[in-house]
């Protein structure tokens, strides 16, 4: 395998891990695949690449980034999520990224804000009417 073929093979493996392609078991697989199919692959790549970039500040390996991104994706792609979904996080991150590019000094602690965006709605119970209050603690 030449260098380009090896890189393409590694990229394919990464995509398979990120999107759970060719996996035997995935919880709520039919629903999740349907939800994930509504997300532009380039957007999911964008989100994963930013996630990996911020993880690299803590010397988190690509393998661990893939593992955590998959877990985060699974939470935000739960079939019952309407608003607090992966698209909600994607839109939030795009706005955050845009603000950073427009004014590099606007947000002082970009790393903390990034992770706050990623995790702010990861646990969400639609049957509760106090989700916003509970997650303050």
C-alpha positions in Angstrom: 0.0 0.0 0.0 1.5 3.4 -1.0 1.3 6.4 1.2 -1.8 7.9 -0.4 -3.6 4.5 -0.3 -2.7 4.1 3.4 -4.0 7.6 4.2 -7.2 6.9 2.4 -7.6 3.6 4.2 -7.0 5.4 7.6 -9.5 8.1 6.6 -12.1 5.4 5.8 -11.5 3.6 9.1 -12.0 6.9 10.9 -15.2 7.6 9.1 -16.4 4.1 9.8 -15.7 4.6 13.5 -17.3 8.1 13.7 -20.4 7.2 11.9 -20.7 3.6 13.1 -20.6 2.3 9.6 -20.3 -1.5 9.3 -20.8 -2.0 13.0 -22.6 -5.1 14.1 -24.6 -3.5 17.0 -25.8 0.1 17.6 -28.6 1.0 20.0 -31.8 2.1 18.2 -29.9 1.4 15.0 -32.7 2.0 12.5 -33.7 5.3 14.1 -30.2 6.5 14.6 -29.2 5.7 11.0 -32.2 7.7 9.9 -31.3 10.6 12.1 -27.7 10.5 11.1 -28.6 10.4 7.5 -30.3 13.8 7.9 -27.0 15.3 8.9 -24.7 16.4 6.2 -21.5 14.2 6.4 -19.3 17.3 5.9 -21.0 18.9 8.9 -20.3 15.8 11.0 -16.7 15.9 9.8 -16.5 19.5 10.7 -17.8 18.9 14.2 -15.4 15.9 14.7 -12.4 17.8 13.4 -13.0 20.7 15.8 -13.7 18.3 18.6 -10.3 16.5 17.8 -8.5 19.9 17.6 -9.7 20.9 21.1 -8.9 17.4 22.5 -5.4 17.8 21.2 -4.8 20.6 23.7 -5.0 17.9 26.3 -3.0 15.3 24.3 -6.1 13.2 23.8 -5.4 10.6 21.1 -7.4 10.4 17.9 -8.7 7.0 18.9 -10.1 8.4 22.2 -11.5 11.4 20.3 -13.3 9.0 18.0 -14.6 7.0 21.0 -15.9 10.2 22.8 -17.3 11.8 19.7 -19.2 8.6 18.9 -20.7 8.6 22.5 -21.6 12.3 22.2 -23.1 11.7 18.7 -25.2 8.8 20.1 -26.6 10.9 22.9 -27.5 13.8 20.6 -29.0 11.5 18.0 -31.4 9.8 20.4 -34.7 9.3 18.5 -36.8 11.4 20.9 -34.7 14.5 20.6 -36.3 17.2 18.7 -34.5 20.5 19.4 -31.5 19.4 21.6 -30.0 17.3 18.8 -26.7 17.0 17.0 -27.8 19.8 14.7 -28.4 22.1 17.7 -24.8 21.5 18.7 -23.5 21.9 15.2 -25.3 25.3 14.8 -23.9 26.4 18.2 -20.4 25.4 17.3 -20.6 27.1 13.9 -21.7 30.3 15.6 -18.9 29.9 18.2 -16.3 29.3 15.4 -17.6 32.3 13.5 -17.3 34.6 16.6 -13.7 33.3 17.1 -12.8 34.1 13.6 -14.3 37.6 13.6 -12.9 38.6 16.9 -10.1 36.5 18.4 -10.3 38.3 21.8 -14.1 38.1 22.2 -14.1 34.8 24.0 -11.2 34.5 26.5 -11.4 30.8 27.5 -12.3 29.2 24.2 -11.6 25.7 25.4 -14.1 25.9 28.3 -16.8 27.5 26.1 -16.3 24.8 23.5 -16.8 21.9 25.9 -19.7 23.7 27.6 -21.4 23.8 24.2 -20.7 20.2 23.5 -21.9 18.9 26.8 -24.6 21.4 27.8 -27.6 19.3 26.6 -26.1 15.8 26.5 -28.4 14.7 29.3 -31.9 15.8 28.5 -35.2 14.2 29.5 -38.1 15.4 27.5 -40.7 14.3 30.0 -39.3 16.7 32.6 -40.3 20.4 32.6 -37.3 21.5 34.7 -34.3 20.4 32.5 -32.9 23.9 32.4 -33.1 24.2 36.2 -31.6 20.8 36.9 -28.6 21.2 34.6 -27.5 24.3 36.5 -26.3 22.1 39.3 
